[in-house]
């Protein structure tokens, strides 16, 4: 059931994805839809107009025949009166019926009826008559009332004829007759309009087929026209993608003098300019990287000599005056800082040159973090901060470069000690099936949003005037970020002024493996934090 539902959802998302990603699809669908609406409106109007014209034409023809038939029958009745003023109504009726049949020459004539108008008292009575098989129920009471109330006019009414298992449209027309000595009679002529309906159906089917063919043609023409129009744009996008991937020699074909050719030439000029600038900047970057690397290597020899000389002086500082001894101590401190900076510069030059290779081992990150906390425990105690470890997961081994992960954790802890204002520092570890997260949280000075945006910039420090216990060159976080990226992970940072700072490292369990979400929230919180902050207890908390 779950697999079937996923297949259904995937199938439902496919059209949506195509609609969002394909300009050609959107253009063709919108054109066909709007064309279909327009053709439907026009076709419907034409169908109604044709139907009205066909019905009006046939109605006029039926009324004309009805008037002719009524006139002929009335003449026969008038001429049937003898010299003595008498009339044989039945003989006249028979003659009138024959004349009416002759007058009803239009296709679809289904019969007629001569009915006596009710409520009369006359000297003679002519028998009402109708065509054989005619259903007199098609003559409605309303129509008969109109004939009686307006005897001098022609009347008609649309009807439905039943027979042969189907209903057919029809029309009944009427006129009044005056039979001498027999009174008023009503003449009704019935016509079957099945032929008109067949003609209208054929026209409507032709309109529908023509409309569908027209919409389909519009869709096909739109497809090819839009494809022709966006083809150069698609090729430009593909070329731009290739340029972004580093294939700087890619260019668009130039042909013709139209706007597409102008676009191609402008694009190629831009690509030439970008290539020139990129090559120039790459050369400058290589020169800069080589310079940093060469200078760093060249400085190691004199620095080693200076270090040896400084160690000799430092070992004999007790024989110096107090002022000279302090000078020697400062010299050793700065030499150590210089060594750290030189090491960081060499590391950054390796990253810039793309010459970094991970030395992966199976490492228990909980034990690694504990070692880092033990290493900086004395320094934290000196600053008045307690180091607390809260382990929520991550006891299994992960494949990482432990030297680089250790460097990242030491950097996080060192920054927290420097800026933690003597408050507790909590390190969180958690994991899921894909990744492991290590977060270091302090409740010290914190940083503004502008400072957070620059925290990974090289040689940038939030407060250059502040004395740092751990030294620092301004390259620590930049290197840490490169270490995380080298593992396929990332570093997240949260900070608020006066609320403290949290740095979190998330790395996959296997180098460069895919992972979707961090095991820890940012910043991580727990119910035990309030007690930790109040007590300031130094030690390890295991939340297993």
N, C-alpha and C positions, 0 to 999 in steps of 0.2 A: 504493500500500500504506500509506504514511504517513498520507494523508488518510483512508482507510478506517478505520485504527486510531484516529485522532483522533475520528472520528465515533462509533466504537464506545465509546470511553472517555467521550465526552460523553454518549452515550445511557445508559451505565451509571451515570454520576454524577447524572443527572437524578432518579431515584427516591430516591437518598440525600439529595440536596439538598432534595427535597420532604419527606422524612421528618424532616429536621433543622429545617426552617423552618415546617412546618405542624402546629399542635396538632390541628387537625381531622383531618388524615390519620392521625396517630399514634393518636388516640382511636378512629377508625372501624376502622382495621386491627387494633388490639389487641382491640377489642370483637368484631369478626367472627372473629378467630383463636381467642380464648378461647371464644366461643359455639360455633364449629365443633367445637372439642375436646370441649366439654361435650355438645353434641348427638350427636356421634359415639359417645361413651361410652354415653350413655343409649340411643341407637338400637341400638348393638351389643348391649347388655344385653337390650333388648326383643326383638331378633331372635332371640337365643339362647334366651330364655325361651319365645317363641312356637314356635320349632322344637322345643324339648324337649317342650312341651305337645302339639303336633300328633303327634309321634312316639309319645309315651306313650299318647295317646288311641287312635291307630290300633293300637298294639301290644296294648293291653288288648282291643280289639275282635277282633283276629286270634286272640289266645289264647282268648277266649270261644268263637269259632266252632270253633277247633281242639278244645276240650274237648267241645263239643256234637257235632261230627263223630265224634270218637273214641268218645264214649259211645254214639252211635247205631250205629256200625259194630260195636262190641263187643256190643251187644244183639242185633244180627242174627246175629253168629257164634254167640252163646250159644243163641239160639232155633232155630238151624238143626240142632241135634243131634237125631237121630231117637230113637224109643223104644228102638231096639236099640243106641243109643250110637254110631251112625255119623253122618258128616256129609259132605255133598257140598260140598267146600271151594270148588270153582270156581263153583258156583251161589251159594254164600254170598258169594264174592268179588265177583261181578257185582252182587249186591244191595247189598253194602256200598259199592261204587263209586257206585251211583246215590244212595244216602243221603248220601254225602260230598259229591257235587256239589250236592245240594239244600241241605246245611248251609253250603256255602261261598258265602254270598249277598252278602258285602261287595264293594264296588267294588274292582277290581284283582286279583281272584282269578285267578291264572295257571295253576292246576292243582294236582294232588296226586300222591303216589306212596305205594304200599304195598310196602315192601321187607322181605324175610325177613332176620331177624337171623342173621348167619353163625355157624357152629360148632355147629349143632343136628343131632340125630338123632331123627327123629319118624316115626310110622307113616305119615303122609301129608305131602305137600308142596304148599303152595298157590303158584301162580305169582305172582312179584312183578309188579306192574303200575304204570303211571303214565299220566298224561294225554298225549294225542298231542302230539308236538313239544316236550315238556318236557325241558330239559337237566338231567340228573341230577347234573351237576358242581356245581350250586349247593348240593347237600347235602354239606357238608364232613365229613371224617372226625372232626373234633372234636365236631361236633354229634351224629353217630351214636354216638360213644363216650359222650356224656352220656345219651343215651336208653337205652343198654344198661345203664349203671351206675345210673341212677335211673329205672327204668321207671314208677314211680307218679307222676311229675311231668311238667308241661308244660315244653317248652324252645323257645327261639327264637334266631334269629341274623340279623343284618343282612347282606344280600347285594347284589350288583350284577348286574342282569339285562342281558344283551346282546341286541341285536336292532334291526332297521331302522336300522342305522348309528349308533346312539347307545347310551349306557349309562344305565340307569335304576335308581334305588334300589329295593330290595325287602326282603322279610322272609320267612323260612321258619320255620314253627312245627311242632313235632313232639310226638307222643305214642306210647305203646306199645300194641299190641293182642295179645291172646292168642286164637289160633285153636284150638279143640278138635281134638286129634289132629294138628295141623299145627305147633304150637309158637308161638314169639314172633315178632311182626312189628312193623314200625315204620311209623307214619303220618306223612307230611310234607305240609303244605299251604303252597303258595308264593303270595305276594301281591305285586303290583306297586304301589309307592308313588309312581308318577309323579304321581297326582292330588294327593297330599300335598305333593310337591316343587313342583308348579305353584302350589298355594295359598301355600306358603312364599315362593316367588319373587315372587309378586304382592304379598304383604305387605311383603317386603323392599324391593321397588321403590317401594312407597307410602311406606315409612319414609324411604328415601333422598330421594325427591322432596319429601316433607314437611319433612325436615331441611334440605335446600337452600333451600326456600322460607322456612323459619323463620329460617335464618341470614341470608338476603338481606333479609328483613323487618327483622330486628334491625339489620343494617347501615344500611338506609335510615332507620329510626327514629333510630338513633344519630346519623347524619349531620345530620338536621334538628334534633334536640334540641341537639347540640353546637354546630351553627351558630347556633341561636337563643341559646344560652348565651354563646358567645364573641363574638357580634356586637357587643354593647356594649363588650366589651374591645377588639375590633379598632377600633371607632370612637374609643375613648379613646386608643389608641395612635396612630391617624392624627391626632387632634386634638393630642396631645402633640408629634408630629413637626412639625405646622404651627406650634405655639407655638415649638418650638426653631428653626424657620426664620425666626422674627421676626414671624409673623402673630399678634399678641397679642390680637386680638379674637375668635379662635376659641373656641367653647364647645360643650359637649355638650348635646343636647336633654334636657330634664327632663320625665318623664311618669310618673305612677303613684306608688305608695308602697312598692314593693318594694325589695330590696337594690340593684338596678341603678339605681333612681331616687336612692337615697341616695348611691351611688357617683358618679352624674352631678352631684348637688348639691355633694358634697365636692370633686370635681374642679374644678367651676366656681369654687368659693370659693378653691381654691388658685390657679387661673389668675388670678382677680381680684387676689389678693394679690401674685402674681408680677408681674403687669402693673404694679401700682402701684409695687412696689419697683424694677422695671426702668426704668420711666419716670423715677422719682425719681433713680436712679443715673445714668441717661443724661443727665438734666438737670445733675446735679452734675458728670459727666464733661465735658459740653460747657462748663460754667462754668469748670472747671479747665483744660481745653484752651485756652479763650479767654483765661483769665488768664495762662497760661504764654506763649501766643503774644503777647498784648498787652504783657506785661512785657518779653519778649525784644525786641520791636520798639522799645518805649519806651526800653529801656536802651541801644540802639545809639547814639542821639544823644549822651547824656552820655558814653558810653564812647568815642565818636569824639573828643569834646573832650578827655577825659582822655588818650587815646592821643596826640593832637597835642601836648598840654602835656608829657606824659611824654617824647615824642621830642625836644622842645626842651631839656628838662632833661638828657636822656641825651647829646645832642650837646655840651652844655657841662660834662659831668661832670669833665673834666680840670681845670677851674678851681675845682672844689669840694674841700673837705677829703676825706680818705680815707673818713671815716665817712659824709659826705653822698653821695659818689660811690657807695658800696656801697648806700646807701638807694635811690638812683635806679635802680641795676641791679635791685634786688629789686622795685621798683615796676614796671619794664618787664616783668619776668618774670611778675608776677601779672596785669598787664594782658593779656599774651598768653594766659595761662591762662584769664582771664575771657572773652576773645574766643572761645577754643575752646569753653568751656562754653556760651556764649551760642549759638554756631553749632549745637552738639549739641542744645540745648534746642529751638531752632527746628526742627531736623530731626525730633526726636521728636514735636513738636506736629503736624507735617505727617503723620507716620505715624498718630498718634492720630486725626487728623481725616479720614484716608483720602484725602488730597489729594496723594499721591505718584504721579508718572507717570515711567516709565522713559524715558530717552533712549538708545535702542538703536542701537548701531553694530556693524559686523563688526570684532571685535577679536581679535588674536593674544594669547592669555593668557600664553604663554611670554614674549613681549616685555614685556607689562605687569608680570609678576612680576620680570623682570630690572630694569626701571626702579625698582620699589619697593625692590629690594635695593641698587641703586646709591644711592638716596635715603637709605637708612639705613646704608649701609656705614661711613661715618665714625663714626657713633654706636656701631655694633657693635664697631668696632676700638677705640674708646675704652673700651668695657666689656670688651674682651678676648675677644669671641666672633667666630668666623668664620662667614660666611654661605655656605652650600653649596646649590646648586640641582641637583636630580636630576630630569631630564625623562624621563619614560617615554612620554609621548604628549601630545596637545593642541596639535600644531603648526598644525593647521587653525584657521581663524577661527571664532569663536563670536559669536552675536548677544547682546550683554550691554550693560548700562550701565557703561561703563568707569570712570566716576567713582566709582560705588558699589563696584564690584569692587576698584578700587584702594584705596578706604578700608578695605575688609575686610582685604585683604592687609597693608596698612600697620599695621592694628591687631594682626593676628596677629604680625607681625614685631616690633612695638614691645613687646608683652607678652613675647615670647620673649627679647628683649634685656634687658628689665628683670628677668626672673626666671630667666635662663639660667645665672647663676653663672659667666659667662665661658667657658662650654663651647660647642662648635660648635652651630650652628642649621641644620637641614636643611629645605629647602622641596622638596616633591614635587609634581609635576604629572603627571597621567595622564588618559586619556579613553577613552571607548568610543563606540558609535554614537549614544548618547542623551545623555550627560552628560560634564562635565569636573569633575575634582576637584583642589583645591589644598590641600595639607596643610603646616603648619609645625610641626616637631618640635624641642623642646629637651630637654636632659638636666639641667635645673636643679632648683629646689626641689620642684616638683610640688604637687599639692593633694589633700586628703582627699576622700572621697566626698560628705560634706556640703557642702564648698566647691564641688565640681563641680556639685551641684544648684542652687547659687545664683549660678553664674558669669554668668548672663545677666540677673540682677536689676539694675534701674536703681540707680545710685549705690553699688553694692556693690563692695568691693575686698577681695581675699583677705587682704591684710596692710596695713591703713591706716597703720601706723606706718613701713612701709618706704618709703624715698625712691625715687621713680620718675623716671628720666631723661627719659621722654617726657611728663611732666606727668600727664595723665589726669584725667578727671572721673567715672569710673565709669559712663559711658554708652556707651563704645566698643563693647563686645560686644553690648549691647542694640540699638544701631543696626545693627551688623553682622548680627545675626540678622534684623532687619526687612529689610535689604537682600537677604539670601538668600531670604527668603520672598517678597519682591516679584518675584524672578526665577523663583519656582516651585521653589526649592531648599531646602537646609537646611544648618545648621552642626552638626557632631558634635565632641564633645570627649572626650579620654581623658587621664587624669592619675593618677599615683601618687606618694605622698610619697617624695621622694628619687630618683625615677626619671624625673622630667620631665613635660612636658605636650605634647599634640598637639592642635591645632585644625585641623579640615578643613572646607572649603567645597565643597559639591557643587551645581552649577547645571546645568540642561539647556542643550543647545546652542542652543535657541530658547526665548525667555521663556515660562514657564508650560507648556512642553511636558511630556508624560508621560515619566517615566523610572523604571526599576525598581531598579537596583542601582548602588552607587558603584563607580567604576573603581579606587579604592584601598581596601585593607584598613585597619582602624583598630586600633592605630596602624600606619602603613606601615613595613615593614622591608626591608632589602636587604643583600646580602653586602658591599657597599662601606662600610657604616656603621662597621664596626669600625675600618677604616683611617682613616676620616674623624675618628672620635673620638680616635684615637691621635695623628694628625698635626696636627689642627686646621687643615688647609689651607683658605685662603679662596679661593673661586672657584666655578666652575660645573662640574658633572659632567653630561654628556649620555649617557644610557644607551641611546641609539638603536643 
